[in-house]
Structure formats: structure tokens, C-alpha cells
């Protein structure tokens, strides 16, 4: 009798364990489906910035429209003192995923005052631009913008630098594999976007926009300045150090601050000076 009870108890336990495992598998797969479906809202959170968009671009910028079957804005500022006889080097600024090109106009104006032409490509679905964002379409839009700007007589298409912020660094690396720049500046760069997948409880293969900067940099030998923030709560500074180790020709600098800001003006000035000196060395002094 006792033997029968023990056998029955073991069978019941196995059945309960099987039911729990089945529920866990279904819950896991359901979560993966949700992550896959909503991943664009995490990677490209344009809803955070599209609620308050200016109706038009600033008066002092030229607007180019790029994109296939959709209008994507690109801001262009001429370099101070540039002309057909004295074409300016160009800096391409690629903003973060919770910003608009409008948010980087002051930065662009400063570079323009230093003699650089500045290109500010918007991402599809952001601001006044149509379409939906994605790694492939953003890359193609940026490539088109660079080609069009580089063809101008007042811009020196052989002296082009890429300046990326956060996800903009991943876009810069992706673009650089197709249009090799003279130099690049990365500010708070993630090693890859797909690398964040496990933090959301999902495998990396689900990510449709992986942005594998860690795979791109070993193929690039252009001078690279990497600026990391020591207290970054979004992109751990270890990721920037990893990219520095992978890059063949990079300088690594660390600053006191979080992902979106530095702690004081002295750190802002130190980073600004380092970036401007680096760009001058590789784009103006050559």
C-alpha cells in the first residue's frame, strides 16, 4: 500500500514539474514575441521627442531631402570662409536615438564657425521626416546625404569626419564600412545594440537592428577618438573600452558624467577641446 502511494506521489510530482516547465516555456516564448514586436520602440524611441517638433528648420541651415519614396531631412551648414577655391572639410553629426537634428544645431554652428561644413542627417520617422527608422534605411539615407554634400564644390569630399553620439556611433561605424571617413569621434558608444538583448530577457538573434560596432571597428583603420562617461547608466564604460581594444587606431578618454550629461562645465570644456583638437589634427591640419 505504501509502495503504491509513493509511486503515485512521484508520478504526481513529475506531472506538476512538467506543467511548471511548460508554463515557463510558454511565458518565455511569449515574452520573446513581445520583445521582437516592440523592439523598435526601445531602439528608436522617437515617441519621446516627436511630441514637440518645430514646424520648420532653422533659417541658417540648408535642408536637403534624401530617401527613397519618403522625404528625410538633412541639415547642411557651410563652413565659415569656404568657397569653390577653398573647400571646407566636412563633419557628419549623427545624433542619439532620443534626439532630433534640431537638438544638435548649436553644436553644428560651432563647428561651422571653425571652418567645417556640417551635415546633420535626421533619421526616418524622427521630427519632420517621414517613414520608419531601421538600421538599413538609416545607413542608406546617411550615405546618400554624404554623397550629395561631398559633391559640392565648396566641400572637400576627401576630408570627411563622422561624429556619433550614443546610437549615432553605431550608425557611423555602419556607414564607415561603405564610405571610409578621414576620422571618427564616438561619444558614449555601445559595442552593439544586440548586446543589450539579454538585459531584456531575450536572445540577441531576435534583434533586427543589431548595429555591431564591435564587428565593424576591426575592419576600419581610420583615426578614432572614443569618449566615455565613467558613470554612464545606459552604456557601461566597459563597452567603450572594449571598442578601444578592438580598434586599430584609437584614442580613449573618460569623463566624469552620466550618459546624457557631464557633471560640470570643466569636464564639458575638456571633452569639447579634445574633440575639436582631434578634428583639427585630422581634418584641417592634414
Secondary structure, DSSP 8 states (H G I E B T S, - for coil): -HHHHHHHHHHHHHHHHHHHHHHHHHHHHHHHHHHHHHHHHHHS-GGGTTTS--SS--TTSEEEEE-SSS-EEEEEE--TT--SSS-EEEEEEE--TT--GGGGHHHHHHHHHTT-EEEEE--TTSTT--S---HHHHHHHHHHHHHHHHTSTTEEEEEEEEEEETHHHHHHHHHHTTS--SEEEEES--S-SGGGGGGGT--GGG-S----HHHHGGG--SEEEEEEETT-SSS-HHHHHHHHHH-SSEEEEEESB-SS-BSSHHHHHHHHHHHHHHHIIIII--
